[in-house]
Amino acid sequence: SVDLDRLVSAQFPHKLSGPADVAFSRLEFEEGRIRRAAGWLDAGPGTISGGLIAAAQQSLHLRTHPPAANIDAEIRRYTRLAFGFELDEEGLRQSGACDSEGTVLMLEDESQTRLLDRHTHLTPIASLIRMMAPVSEVHVPAAKETDALLRVLPLPSIKRPAPESDAAPQARVRFSDSR
């Protein structure tokens, strides 16, 4: 049992909540890092931010069905989030869970609309990191060769977007007579 709000929302600038079951069919470590992992996640019900859906579309090449416009601003309730995964140094492969009609889907909302679906595809690990932490002024190459530096140098925190204020923005304009 995993609390997605604690795992995702508390760590990253996205909202993902709900109970989840995660099972590993393979989990190998090397020098304190995951070397290989495989398993599945089955979660729900819960909520997910449109920003996370949009980041998944961009970074993991997922899509909504039917296509959605202006999804970034929405917080959606979902009934089920389910996918299989394989992770190694080559990248991430994820596959959706099949519903009773054999449709591949990863996330469905309360009206059974498929929000994300995909077939197995190799995605670089950097794309997964970019999806979870898209708001960053710092871009660092993630590679075995940079590992030693990343372990000893101070790392910046993710800058979360400033909370939106209900007050209307005010501008001050001053004109000068430039004759």
SULVENDA-V455057 format. One record per backbone hydrogen bond with DSSP energy under -0.5 kcal/mol. NH is the residue of the N-H (numbers start at 1). CO is the residue of the C=O. If there is no record, write none. Layout:
[[NH CO] [NH CO]]
This chain:
[[2 20] [4 2] [4 18] [7 3] [8 4] [9 4] [9 16] [10 5] [11 8] [12 8] [16 14] [17 47] [19 45] [20 2] [21 42] [23 40] [25 38] [26 38] [28 36] [30 33] [33 30] [35 28] [36 28] [37 87] [38 26] [39 85] [40 23] [41 83] [42 21] [43 81] [44 19] [45 78] [46 78] [48 76] [49 15] [50 74] [51 72] [52 49] [53 49] [54 50] [55 51] [56 52] [57 53] [58 54] [59 55] [60 56] [61 57] [62 56] [63 117] [65 114] [73 70] [74 71] [76 48] [76 74] [78 46] [79 108] [80 108] [81 43] [82 106] [83 41] [84 95] [85 39] [86 93] [87 37] [88 91] [91 88] [92 123] [93 86] [94 121] [95 84] [96 118] [97 82] [97 105] [99 103] [102 99] [105 97] [105 103] [106 116] [107 116] [108 80] [109 113] [110 77] [112 109] [115 107] [115 113] [116 107] [117 63] [123 92] [127 124] [128 124] [129 125] [130 126] [131 127] [132 128] [133 129] [134 131] [136 134] [143 141] [146 143] [147 143] [147 144] [150 146] [151 147] [152 148] [152 149] [153 149] [159 135] [160 158] [173 171] [178 176]]
